[in-house]
Amino acid sequence: MTAEQRIRELERRLEDLRARLPKHSVPAAMILELEAMEEELAALRAQSEGNSSTSSSPAQPRE
């Protein structure tokens, strides 16, 4: 599965999970699943953006 396919899959799964979230008393397992998927999606998007950039400048060290 490519990164783009995984991004689309995560977006679909997040949409489904959000639709199933109860208005009150959300189970902890659902919150953890939502957070894990959001983190993975953010990481994949950052990776995808990094791969698509054409900048050839070297990375600057963090202070």
N, C-alpha and C positions, 0 to 999 in steps of 0.2 A: 504494500500500500504506500503510495507516495505521500509526501507531506500535505499536498493540496487535498488529496482524498481524505486523509485523516482529519484535516481541518473541517471539511464539509461534514464528515461523520460526527465529529464532536459538536459542531453547531446544531446538527439535527438532534443529537441526544440531549444537549442542553435545553433546547426548545421543548422537547418532550418532557424532560424532568421538571422544568419550570411550570409547565402546564399541569403537572400532577401535584405540585406543592400545595398542601392545604393552607388556608388563610391563617389558621391558628395551630399552635402545637406541632410545629414541623419536627419530624423525627430527626435525631442527630445524624443518623446514617444518610439521610437525604442531603443534609447540609454538607457533610463530608464528601459525598459523591459529587455534589455541585461544585464545591471548592476545588476538588482534585481535577475535574474536567476543565474548569475555568483556568486553572494554572497550566495544565497541559496545552490548552488552546493558546494561551498567551505566549508560552514558550515556542510553540510551533510557528505562530505568526511572526515572532521576533526572528526566529531562525530563517523563515521564508523571506522576510524583508532583508535580512543580512545577506542571503544568497542572491537576491535579485539586485542588490546595489552594485553599481559599477565603479564605486570609488576605489582607487588604487592606493590611497594614502595609508600608511601604516597606523596601526592602533596606538593611541597614546597611553602610556602607563598611568594607572590611577595613583593618586597621592593619598 
